[in-house]
Amino acid sequence: MAQFHSLPSSQLPGPGEGISGDLYFAVDTNQLFVCATGYLLPVSGILSGGLSLNQTGPQGPQGTPGAPGQGLTWRGAWNTGNTYAPYDLVNAPDGSVYICTVENIHQQPPNTAFWNLFAAAPSGGGEVSSVGLADEPPQKEIDLR
């Protein structure tokens, strides 16, 4: 499989030393070479009109918007009698917040077959009361009380 090498021109392989099919880019001279039978050939000499590596093409069209993200459902304190569905969030007895990964009933967090840690309890004790979500600045916060 051909590989791409980016290195100073002083480190380009000499005659007969290159790997056929590989591309070599001289970072100090902005020259692109293709290796054929062990010898480097400048790409600008192969392509009609040459190739400039210092230019960018026009901006492409805007892509199709992606699907909406998955929502989360705050369910409060974990309760052994409740049925939980994927993406439900609960406060576990240790004060941490867990997210359900598999529908369940009677499966207390941190049972990793059904739950993943979403936000760890504060190291000094207590429980998580809000979770910051990375969005566009400013950061959004969900109140879990």
Backbone torsions as a table, in degrees:
resi	resn	phi	psi	omega
1	MET	NA	132.1	-179.3
2	ALA	-65.6	147.8	179.4
3	GLN	-124.6	160.0	177.4
4	PHE	-108.9	130.3	179.8
5	HIS	-119.1	131.8	177.8
6	SER	-121.2	114.3	-175.0
7	LEU	-158.2	164.6	177.0
8	PRO	-62.7	151.3	-177.6
9	SER	-59.7	-28.9	179.6
10	SER	-67.1	-17.4	-178.8
11	GLN	-104.4	5.3	176.9
12	LEU	-64.6	147.5	179.9
13	PRO	-66.1	147.3	178.2
14	GLY	-80.0	177.9	-179.7
15	PRO	-53.6	128.8	178.7
16	GLY	80.7	-2.1	-176.9
17	GLU	-100.8	-17.0	-177.1
18	GLY	-72.8	162.8	178.6
19	ILE	-97.9	116.1	-176.3
20	SER	-56.0	133.1	-179.7
21	GLY	94.1	-19.1	179.9
22	ASP	-76.8	153.8	174.3
23	LEU	-104.7	139.8	179.1
24	TYR	-124.4	127.7	178.1
25	PHE	-115.0	121.0	177.9
26	ALA	-85.8	106.2	-173.5
27	VAL	-66.3	-26.0	-178.0
28	ASP	-85.2	-20.3	-179.5
29	THR	-117.6	-1.0	-178.6
30	ASN	54.4	41.0	177.7
31	GLN	-109.6	140.0	178.9
32	LEU	-111.5	133.4	-179.8
33	PHE	-126.1	148.3	170.9
34	VAL	-114.9	142.0	-177.8
35	CYS	-97.9	126.3	177.5
36	ALA	-128.3	125.1	-178.1
37	THR	47.7	40.6	175.7
38	GLY	85.7	-3.0	-178.1
39	TYR	-115.4	139.8	-179.5
40	LEU	-83.8	130.9	176.6
41	LEU	-118.1	129.7	179.1
42	PRO	-65.5	133.6	-179.4
43	VAL	-62.3	-35.8	-179.2
44	SER	-62.8	-23.9	177.7
45	GLY	-83.3	-14.4	-178.9
46	ILE	-94.6	-38.8	-177.6
47	LEU	-87.7	140.1	176.8
48	SER	-64.2	124.6	178.8
49	GLY	84.9	-5.5	177.7
50	GLY	79.6	-175.2	-175.9
51	LEU	-144.0	125.6	176.8
52	SER	-101.1	128.4	-179.5
53	LEU	-97.5	5.3	-179.2
54	ASN	-102.2	8.9	-177.8
55	GLN	-122.8	155.5	175.0
56	THR	-116.7	154.0	178.9
57	GLY	-79.0	178.3	179.3
58	PRO	-68.7	155.9	177.7
59	GLN	-63.2	133.1	177.7
60	GLY	-76.8	170.5	179.9
61	PRO	-69.2	155.4	177.3
62	GLN	-63.9	134.6	179.0
63	GLY	-74.8	167.8	177.8
64	THR	-70.4	135.1	178.7
65	PRO	-59.9	145.0	179.1
66	GLY	-75.0	171.1	178.5
67	ALA	-68.4	151.8	177.0
68	PRO	-58.7	148.6	178.6
69	GLY	-72.0	165.2	179.3
70	GLN	-77.2	131.3	177.3
71	GLY	-81.2	163.6	177.5
72	LEU	-118.2	148.0	179.1
73	THR	-119.8	118.9	178.5
74	TRP	-79.6	124.1	-177.1
75	ARG	-112.4	2.0	178.2
76	GLY	79.3	-151.1	-178.9
77	ALA	-69.2	139.2	179.0
78	TRP	-60.7	139.3	-179.0
79	ASN	-135.8	128.1	-175.8
80	THR	-59.0	-24.6	-177.9
81	GLY	-89.0	-6.9	-178.6
82	ASN	-86.3	147.6	170.5
83	THR	-94.5	132.1	-178.2
84	TYR	-115.5	142.1	-179.9
85	ALA	-112.0	160.1	176.0
86	PRO	-52.5	140.6	-179.9
87	TYR	79.3	6.1	170.0
88	ASP	-76.7	140.9	176.4
89	LEU	-111.5	138.7	177.6
90	VAL	-137.0	151.9	168.2
91	ASN	-85.5	121.7	179.0
92	ALA	-83.8	164.2	179.2
93	PRO	-55.7	-27.4	-179.9
94	ASP	-81.6	-0.6	179.3
95	GLY	94.6	-9.9	178.4
96	SER	-79.9	162.1	175.3
97	VAL	-106.0	132.6	179.2
98	TYR	-120.8	151.2	176.5
99	ILE	-111.6	132.4	-179.2
100	CYS	-73.4	135.0	178.4
101	THR	-110.9	-23.1	-179.4
102	VAL	-139.7	132.2	179.7
103	GLU	-51.9	138.0	-176.6
104	ASN	-160.1	165.1	170.9
105	ILE	-142.6	142.6	180.0
106	HIS	66.4	18.1	-179.9
107	GLN	-109.9	96.0	-174.1
108	GLN	-74.4	133.9	171.2
109	PRO	-60.3	143.8	17.2
110	PRO	-99.7	35.7	178.8
111	ASN	-57.4	104.6	-172.6
112	THR	-70.5	-7.3	173.6
113	ALA	-74.4	-17.5	-175.4
114	PHE	-129.4	-17.6	-172.5
115	TRP	-135.4	148.0	169.7
116	ASN	-122.2	144.1	176.9
117	LEU	-64.4	129.3	178.8
118	PHE	-104.4	-42.8	177.5
119	ALA	-151.2	122.5	-177.6
120	ALA	-73.8	147.2	176.7
121	ALA	-62.4	150.7	177.3
122	PRO	-58.0	144.2	-176.7
123	SER	-63.9	-25.1	-179.3
124	GLY	-88.6	6.7	-177.9
125	GLY	100.8	175.0	-178.1
126	GLY	94.7	-165.7	-179.2
127	GLU	-132.1	162.5	177.5
128	VAL	-72.1	127.7	-179.1
129	SER	-109.9	-15.1	175.6
130	SER	-156.3	155.1	-179.3
131	VAL	-129.0	126.9	176.3
132	GLY	-82.9	134.3	178.2
133	LEU	-110.9	128.7	178.9
134	ALA	-70.5	117.0	179.3
135	ASP	-137.5	-147.1	172.9
136	GLU	-84.0	143.9	-179.9
137	PRO	-57.4	145.5	-4.3
138	PRO	-74.2	159.9	-176.8
139	GLN	-64.3	137.1	177.5
140	LYS	-87.3	151.7	-179.5
141	GLU	-133.2	137.1	177.1
142	ILE	-103.0	126.2	176.4
143	ASP	-83.2	120.9	-175.8
144	LEU	-96.8	13.2	178.9
145	ARG	-94.9	NA	NA
